[in-house]
Amino acid sequence: MTTAGDATPSEQAATPDYEDLTRDIADVPAVEVITTVAVHLLSAAAVNLGLDKPDSEHKDLDEARKLITALAGLVTASATEISSFHAAPLRDGLKSLQLAFREASLVPDEPGQGPGEKFTGPVFG
């Protein structure tokens, strides 16, 4: 096994310098961290709702419920911290997921009892 000091100049050029490619987490603004996490939750919930493609084999409403509830808590708690410029699209995405969940459920939850509705209040189409 060779180390970076043992590598030839051409091998060193082909090997990325991971120190240059990574940012110190302290340099990442909070709004970026919050919105990135929210987008990951949105995406994972959409896949678990089967919204990624027709006849998706990934449909799992129990997992989707957990993800939507976590997203609702994050968006609700952070909305005043990240400004409405960032929070509004996250709220729209959250509401769309909540409505999609209601549509996908064989037995829809009562208003106010759906995923994340303890944070957002009842969601209606």
Beta strands, then each sheet from edge to edge (+ up, - down):
end
